[in-house]
Amino acid sequence: MNKAIALLRKIHIHPLLWVIIALAVATAHFIELMMVLLIIFVHEMGHGAAASFFSWRIKKIAMLPFGGVAEVDEHGNRPLKEELIVVLAGPLQHVWLMGLSYLMFIIGVFPEKWHLLFIQYNMMVLLFNLIPIWPLDGGKLVFILLSMNKSFQEAHLRTLYVSAGTLIIFSAVLIIIAPLTLNVWVIIGFLAFSLYYEWKQRRFTFMRFLMERHYGKQVDLRELKPINAAENEMVGQVLEKFQRGCKHPIIVKQQNGKEMVMDENELLHAFFNEKLLSAKIGDLLYTF
């Protein structure tokens, strides 16, 4: 109960949304808008409830004029299974929403007109969110899938590349289908800005991932995945190989053929605490 109340307190309604609601009332489209807002609200609350269940830090659940977003203050160091559940918790809400609508229709509570429209809106929101464009759920799923075999940085960059390519195709299709529709341009603009911002912040995102790994909440990383490094490799180059959900022993191959093992925490300590930003891995062997 306490988590539910805390979650409801995180809800933030954008001021422009009230303007859109007023316009919907004035143009006799209030019911249609309320259906869409209900669907989006339940979708985002699904994300929020799953994140709360895993004790994630939830910043806010924002209801925007053109959609919604559940903002969490987690930086890529939660177990991938957790992240997958949180991402899928939104789309899964549409299943019971459509089931409830059908039940209300067959018992005569919901007229066929509104039932069919509610199903249509559900499918539109569901399919739109599964498009592989960051920051939609589809884009986050791409990031999670790539993170299973790629380093954090590589998975993040590839997700942005996939998102950019998909956005170009998506925009071209929408412009052909509905070139004069304002909502289309608002959606394209929002996705383009979000993607550009994520690209611009990519280095900061990577640093935040490393800082959370070093200073943040310790997560039980069960899978050990050694990283091979040469003595002359820079500390930063080795950190770029760090992968989500894995604990990394660093196996350093020396020029004399011998191998030494470093714990990843030693590398993170050297980078953040000792400020050895330009050091080589070989230099750390004699420091720790």
N, C-alpha and C positions, 0 to 999 in steps of 0.2 A: 504493500500500500504506500509506504514512504517513497519507494522508487517511482511509483506511478505519479504521485503528487509532485515529486521533484522534476519528473519528465514534463509534466504539464506546465510547470513554471518556466521551462526552457522555451516555450512557444513564443515566437516573435512574429507579429503581423506587420508587413511592410505598409507604410502609410498610403502608397499608391493603390494598394489592394482595395482600400475603402472607396477610392474614387471609381474603380472598376465595378465594385458592387453597386454603387449609386447609379452608374450608367446602365448596369444590367436591369435595375429596377425601372429606370426611366424608359428603357426600350423593351420592356416585358420579356426579358430573358433571365429573370432572377432564378427560376427553378433550374434551368440548364447550368448556370454558373455555380449554383450551390452544389449540384451533382459533381461537377468537376473539382470544386474545392474540397468536397468531402473525400473524393477518391484520392486526391493528392495528399490531403491531411492524413488519411489512414495509411497511405504508402509511406510517408515520412515517419509517422509514429511507429511503423513496423521496424524501420531502421533504428529509431531511437530506443525502442523497447529491447531489441536484441543487443544494442550497444550497452544499455543500462544493465542488462542481465550479466554481461561480462565485465561490469564495473569500468567501462570506458569513461573517459572524461568528455562529457557532452557540453559543447559550448552553447548551442541553441538549435532549435528547430524553426527555421524561417519559412513563413508563407509569403511567397513573392507574387507580384502581379501576373507572372507567366509560369508559375510552378512552385516548387518547394525544395528545400535542402535541409538535411540533417548534418550539422557541422560538429565534428568530433575533434578533440585535441589529442589524437594519437598519431604517431609518426612512423608507422611501418614496422614496429617491433612486436606487434601482437602476433600470436600464432595465426598462420594462414587459414586454418580451419575456422577460427573465430571471425576473421575478416570476411571469409566467404559466407558465413552464416549471416553476418550483419548486412552485407550487400544484398543477399537473396531475400532477406526478411521483408524488404520493400515490395518487390514484385510478387511475392507469395501472398500478400494481402489481397491482391485482385482476385484470387481464386475464391476465397470465402465471400468476398463482396458480390461477385457474380452469382455464387450459389445462393446467397441470401436474397438477392434480387429475384432470382427464379422462384424461390420458395414463396416470397411475398406475392409474386405474380400468380402462381397456381392456386393460392388460397384466396385470391381476389382482392388483396390489399393494394397491390401496385398495378395500375392500368398497363396494358400491353405497350402503349406508346412510350411511357416513361421507362418501362423495363427494357425495351429494345434500345432506347437512347442511353440508358445507364450502362448496358453491356457494351455498346459502341464506345462510349467514353472510357470505360475500363480498358478495353483492348487498345485504344489509341494511346493512353498513358503508359500502359504496360509495354507495348511495342516500341514506343518512343524511348523509354528509359533503357531498353535493352540494346539500343544502337551503340556500337563500340566507339563512342566519342567521350573523352574525358570532359566534364566530371560526371557524366551519366553513369548509371549502374553498369551498363555494358562496357564502358571504358574502364571502370574499376575492376570488372571481371577479367578483362584483358590483362590488366596490371597484375592481378593475383595469379593468373595462369602462367604468365611469363616469369613471375617471381619464383615459381616452383623449380626452375632450372637455370635462371639467370641471376646475376648479381642485382642488387637493388638499383644501382645507377643504370645499368643496361636495360633492365626491365622497365624502368621509368621512362627512359628515352624512347624505347621502342613503342611503348604505349602512346606517347605523344605523337610519334610518326604515324602510327596506325590511326589515331584520332584525327590528325590533320588530313590524311588521305580520305578517310570516311566522311569528314565534314565537307570536303570539296565536292564529293559525289552527292552527298545529301543535299547540299545547297543547290547544286545544279538541277537536281530533280525537283526540288521545291520551287525554284524559280520558273521552271518550265510549267509545272502544274498550277501554281498560284502566284504569279509574279507581282500582283498588285495587292496582295493580302498583307496588312500591317503586321499581324501576328507572326507571319513567316519571317519577316525581316527582324523582328524583335528576338525570336528564337535563334536565328542564325547569328545575330549580333552577340547575344549572350554566350552562345557556345564558342564563337570565335574569340571573344574577349577572355573567357575562362581558360581556353587553351593557350592563348598568348601569354596570359598571366602565369600559368603553370610552367610554360617554357622559360619565361623570364626568371622565374624563381627556382629553376631546376637545381642550381648549385646550392641554394639555401635549403631546398628540400632534402638534398643529400646530406648536408651538414647537420640538419635537424635529425635525420635518421641516425647518424653516428652519435650525436650528442645524447639522444634519448637512449641509445644502446649503452652509452657509457655512464650517464648520470641518472637516467630515468628508472622507472620501475623495473626490477629484475624479473625477466620472464624465463621460465624453465625451457631452455632450448635443448631438446633431447637429441637432435641429429648432429653428429659431429661431421664436419666437412672440411678436411685439411686444405689449406691454401699453400701452394708451392711458390716460393719467392727466391730470387737471386740476391746475393749480398748487395749488388749495386742498384737494386730497385729502390725507388723513393717510397717513403712511408705512405704518401698520398696514393701512389699507384696500387699499393697493396690494399689499402682501405677501400678502393674502388671495386675490389673483388668481393667485398662482404655481401652476403646473401641473407635474405629474410628467413627466419625460422631455423637458422643453423648456427651452431657454435663453431668457431674457426680456430683450430690450432694452426699456427704459422710455421711451416717447415722451410727453414732457410738453408739453401744449398751454398756451402762455402766453396771458394776457389780450390781449396785443397781436396775437395771431394767429400768432405764430411758434412753431416746435416745436424742442425740444431733446431730445437722446437721452442717457439715463443707462444705464450697465451695471447689471445686477442686483446685482453684487457691491458696487457703491457703496451701493445701498439697504440691503443686508444689513449692510455695515460700519457705516453710520450707525445702524442699529437695535441691533446687538449691541455694537459697539465704542465708538461715540460716545454710546450711550444716548439717542439722539434719538427717544424713544418717542412724544412728542406733537407732533413736528415735521410740517410740511406739506411736500409734495414740492417746492413752489416754493422753500422755504427751503434745500433741499439743492443747488439749481442754483448757488447762489453760494458754497457750501461746498466743492464738489468742482470 
